[in-house]
Amino acid sequence: MTRTYKQIYDGDMVYPKHEGYKMCCCECGLVHVLDFEVVRKTDERPGGYYTPEPINDPTLQVRFKASVNRRMTGAIRRHRKARQKLSPA
């Protein structure tokens, strides 16, 4: 069975469904499943910690933007390649 995914370009703003949003990665070709929730920050504490309170308002929508960080991607790939060379076949 062939699945199709909406083409998302680097830096595009995306309005995903809240649960089970599937994103095919342009760099690695893997399909990532992401879950989102709209929350209100409550009980804020030092260090940026807070208790998330889900907001069930159908007029609100999650939005995100994904961009490729080529420098970090290259570093991860170099690290993985080096580890593969060190592991016994």
C-alpha positions in Angstrom: 0.0 0.0 0.0 1.4 3.4 -1.0 1.1 6.3 1.3 1.5 9.9 0.3 2.6 12.7 2.5 2.1 16.5 2.0 5.3 18.0 0.8 6.7 20.3 3.5 9.6 22.5 2.6 12.3 23.7 4.9 11.0 26.5 7.1 7.3 26.1 6.2 4.7 26.8 8.9 2.7 23.6 9.5 -0.8 23.2 11.2 -0.8 19.6 12.3 -3.6 17.5 13.7 -3.1 17.2 17.5 -2.4 13.4 17.7 -0.7 11.0 15.4 0.6 13.7 12.9 3.0 11.9 10.6 5.9 13.8 9.1 8.3 12.2 6.5 11.7 13.6 7.1 13.4 15.0 4.0 16.9 14.3 5.3 16.6 10.8 6.8 13.5 9.5 5.0 12.0 8.2 8.3 8.4 8.9 9.1 8.1 10.6 12.5 4.8 10.4 14.5 4.3 13.6 16.5 1.6 14.4 19.1 0.7 18.0 20.0 -1.4 19.7 22.7 -2.4 23.3 23.3 -1.6 24.1 27.0 -1.6 27.0 29.4 1.4 27.5 31.7 0.3 27.3 35.3 2.3 27.0 38.5 5.4 28.5 37.0 8.6 27.6 38.9 12.3 28.7 38.6 14.2 27.3 35.7 11.3 27.6 33.2 9.3 24.7 34.7 5.5 24.8 34.9 2.5 22.6 35.1 0.8 22.3 31.7 -3.0 22.7 31.7 -4.7 21.4 28.6 -6.8 23.9 26.8 -9.9 22.4 25.1 -10.9 25.2 22.8 -11.7 24.2 19.2 -10.9 27.7 17.9 -7.2 27.2 18.9 -4.7 25.4 16.7 -1.1 24.2 17.2 1.4 25.6 14.6 5.1 24.7 14.2 7.9 25.3 11.9 10.7 22.7 11.2 14.0 23.7 9.7 17.0 21.6 8.8 20.1 22.5 10.9 22.7 21.4 8.3 25.7 21.8 10.7 24.2 19.7 13.4 22.9 17.1 10.9 26.4 16.8 9.4 27.9 16.4 12.9 25.4 13.6 13.8 26.1 11.8 10.5 29.9 12.1 11.0 29.5 10.7 14.5 27.3 7.8 13.4 29.7 7.0 10.5 32.7 6.9 12.9 30.8 4.6 15.3 29.9 2.3 12.4 33.6 2.0 11.4 34.6 1.1 15.1 31.9 -1.6 15.6 32.9 -5.1 14.6 31.2 -6.5 11.5 
